[in-house]
């Protein structure tokens, strides 16, 4: 085989790999560690995920347990990606906590444990100041340094790092919590804007327009960059918590479908994660069974290291 022909094949493979990666699509649900370690409940979620084309579980790692790694192995054996979620600062941090290297290192122990169990990605949540903090441009600079610290350690273990951000940060930096997506661009591999319509104010207005709320937010985020420097997965909600007790299942399913369509129609996005604090996804499963949605990428997950 000539060198020219080899180079042509290599270039074609690289181009194909890039195109495949660019069009990869993730459909995920959030799972607490408690639910993960309940065999019957985990089996149900895996069964329904496979039946509805869900390829990702975003799973908390909050405490050490002998049941954690075997449960993760079960998820991975089913061909489902495991994104470990780590809460960095509970409900946002204060200055003392944010500047504590000891606190950071304690969190990294959970991350390392999850990577050994086979995490395909690490997702950092609550990596911000408390929303009660006064506005200060220094806040984002502080968080930026912390992100770089985590990313260096996580990437060194050949795992990508995602962060969760407030939906409003899709439009502009928040000087209260210290999230500035343009500043953070080179310190993350993925960004998950929490574009829950119920969390925009006034919520009555934005909750009534879930498609518009989510699609506008995602387009605003992606529009900040000529070439996306990171992947974007939108966090959407299984139900509007302001109206959860007053809404029928049919209405909840309609709401969910509009959220999903809004993500599918946004440019430069890699998929969605659905949030339910209690891990109740029956309406989501019904939506996916009854409607044609964008197919997920079921490429091979990262092999567990133990």
MIMIKOL-377720 format. One line per field, with one value per residue (C-alpha): residue number from 1; residue in one letter; y, z, x. Coordinates in pm, whole numbers. Example, Ala and Ser with C-alpha at 12.3 -4.5 7.8 and 13.67 -1.06 7.14 Angstrom:
n <- 1;2
res <- a;s
v <- -450;-106
w <- 780;714
u <- 1230;1367
//
This chain:
n <- 1;2;3;4;5;6;7;8;9;10;11;12;13;14;15;16;17;18;19;20;21;22;23;24;25;26;27;28;29;30;31;32;33;34;35;36;37;38;39;40;41;42;43;44;45;46;47;48;49;50;51;52;53;54;55;56;57;58;59;60;61;62;63;64;65;66;67;68;69;70;71;72;73;74;75;76;77;78;79;80;81;82;83;84;85;86;87;88;89;90;91;92;93;94;95;96;97;98;99;100;101;102;103;104;105;106;107;108;109;110;111;112;113;114;115;116;117;118;119;120;121;122;123;124;125;126;127;128;129;130;131;132;133;134;135;136;137;138;139;140;141;142;143;144;145;146;147;148;149;150;151;152;153;154;155;156;157;158;159;160;161;162;163;164;165;166;167;168;169;170;171;172;173;174;175;176;177;178;179;180;181;182;183;184;185;186;187;188;189;190;191;192;193;194;195;196;197;198;199;200;201;202;203;204;205;206;207;208;209;210;211;212;213;214;215;216;217;218;219;220;221;222;223;224;225;226;227;228;229;230;231;232;233;234;235;236;237;238;239;240;241;242;243;244;245;246;247;248;249;250;251;252;253;254;255;256;257;258;259;260;261;262;263;264;265;266;267;268;269;270;271;272;273;274;275;276;277;278;279;280;281;282;283;284;285;286;287;288;289;290;291;292;293;294;295;296;297;298;299;300;301;302;303;304;305;306
res <- x;x;x;x;x;x;x;x;x;x;x;x;x;x;x;x;x;x;x;x;x;x;x;x;x;x;x;x;x;x;x;x;x;x;x;x;x;x;x;x;x;x;x;x;x;x;x;x;x;x;x;x;x;x;x;x;x;x;x;x;x;x;x;x;x;x;x;x;x;x;x;x;x;x;x;x;x;x;x;x;x;x;x;x;x;x;x;x;x;x;x;x;x;x;x;x;x;x;x;x;x;x;x;x;x;x;x;x;x;x;x;x;x;x;x;x;x;x;x;x;x;x;x;x;x;x;x;x;x;x;x;x;x;x;x;x;x;x;x;x;x;x;x;x;x;x;x;x;x;x;x;x;x;x;x;x;x;x;x;x;x;x;x;x;x;x;x;x;x;x;x;x;x;x;x;x;x;x;x;x;x;x;x;x;x;x;x;x;x;x;x;x;x;x;x;x;x;x;x;x;x;x;x;x;x;x;x;x;x;x;x;x;x;x;x;x;x;x;x;x;x;x;x;x;x;x;x;x;x;x;x;x;x;x;x;x;x;x;x;x;x;x;x;x;x;x;x;x;x;x;x;x;x;x;x;x;x;x;x;x;x;x;x;x;x;x;x;x;x;x;x;x;x;x;x;x;x;x;x;x;x;x;x;x;x;x;x;x;x;x;x;x;x;x;x;x;x;x;x;x;x;x;x;x;x;x
v <- 0;341;614;841;580;525;899;915;632;788;1129;974;786;1101;1296;1017;1003;1378;1375;1082;1260;1585;1413;1196;1241;1163;1105;1075;1064;1164;893;929;695;559;451;318;80;-52;-356;-376;-2;2;-298;-117;199;3;-195;118;307;37;22;397;469;635;587;783;779;1081;920;1081;968;1112;848;542;212;-148;-152;140;-23;-340;-125;88;-231;-338;-4;-32;-396;-275;-46;272;558;652;1022;1065;1377;1538;1824;2045;2312;2234;2496;2710;2789;3070;3228;3010;2686;2788;2872;2550;2311;2045;2060;2030;1728;1554;1596;1461;1139;1072;1154;918;642;690;683;355;221;317;672;778;1146;1357;1618;1893;2052;2344;2458;2818;3072;3087;3290;3489;3632;3997;4052;4049;4003;3817;3527;3393;3426;3216;2946;2948;2857;2574;2440;2433;2246;1978;1948;1887;1600;1449;1471;1311;1000;1016;1125;1440;1695;1860;2138;2239;2606;2817;2868;3244;3204;3107;3477;3660;3598;3582;3785;3656;3285;3338;3160;3308;3059;3254;3276;2904;2784;2652;2485;2241;1959;1990;2235;2146;2451;2385;2532;2437;2669;2676;2840;3151;3456;3522;3145;3178;3324;3091;2777;2845;2850;2555;2517;2884;2917;2626;2677;3047;2975;2707;2919;3209;2988;2832;3169;3302;3090;3062;2705;2526;2458;2206;1976;2101;1883;2058;1968;1967;1887;1586;1814;2179;2183;2489;2294;1930;1849;2036;1889;1569;1307;1402;1765;1662;1450;1737;1963;1707;1660;2035;2044;1759;1917;2246;2071;1870;2187;2382;2392;2279;2074;1713;1597;1624;1500;1487;1584;1431;1470;1152;968;934;898;715;1013;1049;681;718;1023;840;534;738;990;974;1154;1190;861;834;726;386;378;169;300;338;11;-6;-13;-253
w <- 0;-102;153;-38;-21;350;415;220;423;748;657;562;893;1091;902;954;1324;1356;1177;1388;1705;1595;1542;1856;2064;2429;2605;2980;3317;3662;3931;4301;4457;4680;4380;4204;4494;4498;4263;4168;4097;3901;3694;3613;3502;3288;3128;3049;2930;2680;2566;2503;2360;2665;2657;2961;3337;3538;3874;4209;4409;4757;4998;4997;4969;4883;4657;4438;4203;4136;4053;3815;3652;3593;3425;3201;3116;2979;2738;2920;2970;3329;3401;3768;3930;4211;4420;4481;4713;4884;4766;4649;4848;5067;5028;5298;5144;4788;4879;5077;4900;5159;5058;4692;4756;4954;4657;4425;4627;4529;4168;4164;4321;4050;3775;3908;3899;3531;3496;3131;3232;3547;3603;3859;4002;4246;4141;4222;4497;4684;4508;4832;4785;4673;4308;4258;3934;4132;4191;3835;3844;4161;4011;3692;3888;4063;3731;3591;3900;3864;3487;3500;3745;3575;3220;3345;3407;3046;3147;3027;3273;3250;3462;3538;3501;3569;3267;3284;3227;2869;2819;3049;3334;3689;3921;4225;4176;3969;3646;3319;3034;2801;3070;3150;2787;2799;3139;3063;2819;2854;2980;3100;3118;3357;3130;3344;3239;3601;3708;3490;3628;3602;3601;3501;3167;3093;3217;2970;2685;2751;2389;2342;2682;2627;2257;2302;2593;2407;2094;2304;2464;2140;1966;2190;2003;1639;1703;2008;2244;2452;2432;2546;2714;2828;3167;3134;3401;3426;3565;3651;4027;4065;3924;3979;4195;3971;3638;3479;3337;2986;3050;3197;2891;2658;2858;2838;2464;2406;2614;2414;2080;2192;2256;1934;1730;1886;1689;1836;2118;2201;2381;2701;3059;3238;3606;3856;4219;4310;3992;3867;3488;3391;3193;3012;2917;2784;2578;2421;2344;2183;1986;1741;1888;1785;1824;2088;2024;2182;2119;2360;2713;2901;3044;3421;3572;3851
u <- 0;143;203;-37;-315;-251;-273;-600;-751;-627;-770;-1104;-1117;-1039;-1306;-1560;-1475;-1518;-1853;-1977;-1871;-2031;-2365;-2356;-2671;-2734;-3065;-3024;-3197;-3072;-3049;-2967;-2713;-2989;-3199;-2889;-2832;-3191;-3167;-3535;-3561;-3237;-3347;-3672;-3492;-3247;-3529;-3731;-3422;-3338;-3701;-3714;-3368;-3214;-2837;-2712;-2760;-2640;-2571;-2489;-2189;-2246;-2115;-1892;-2076;-1990;-2299;-2188;-1935;-2144;-2447;-2240;-2111;-2473;-2550;-2246;-2317;-2651;-2463;-2566;-2320;-2244;-2198;-2110;-2260;-2064;-2208;-1905;-2047;-2377;-2629;-2341;-2031;-1910;-1567;-1408;-1532;-1448;-1089;-1042;-802;-890;-1258;-1162;-941;-1217;-1451;-1187;-1170;-1533;-1451;-1154;-1362;-1626;-1365;-1231;-1588;-1610;-1740;-1763;-1771;-1764;-2032;-1972;-2286;-2315;-1970;-2051;-2097;-2426;-2694;-2724;-2375;-2353;-2255;-1879;-1683;-1416;-1655;-1630;-1251;-1242;-1465;-1257;-944;-1127;-1254;-902;-782;-1051;-1018;-643;-688;-994;-854;-532;-745;-874;-1224;-1407;-1548;-1889;-2036;-2394;-2483;-2789;-3015;-2970;-2596;-2682;-2753;-2512;-2265;-2397;-2178;-2364;-2292;-1978;-2067;-1937;-1951;-1725;-1460;-1500;-1483;-1127;-1168;-1453;-1530;-1905;-2167;-2517;-2743;-3033;-3298;-3597;-3883;-4005;-3678;-3703;-3878;-4165;-4214;-4581;-4472;-4180;-4355;-4634;-4380;-4145;-4035;-3954;-3787;-3550;-3480;-3402;-3168;-2973;-2943;-2817;-2551;-2431;-2445;-2168;-1912;-1807;-1690;-1827;-1535;-1736;-2036;-2376;-2637;-2953;-3097;-3478;-3738;-3969;-4241;-4288;-4248;-4472;-4767;-4673;-4979;-5222;-5114;-5245;-5011;-5126;-5029;-4695;-4624;-4709;-4476;-4196;-4236;-4213;-3893;-3741;-3837;-3679;-3347;-3364;-3423;-3135;-2811;-2480;-2633;-2540;-2854;-3058;-3070;-3406;-3415;-3655;-3550;-3739;-3637;-3996;-3981;-4300;-4427;-4095;-4095;-4448;-4352;-4059;-4271;-4548;-4341;-4053;-3753;-3391;-3203;-2932;-2576;-2508;-2134;-1929;-1899;-1571;-1444;-1439;-1092;-1169
//
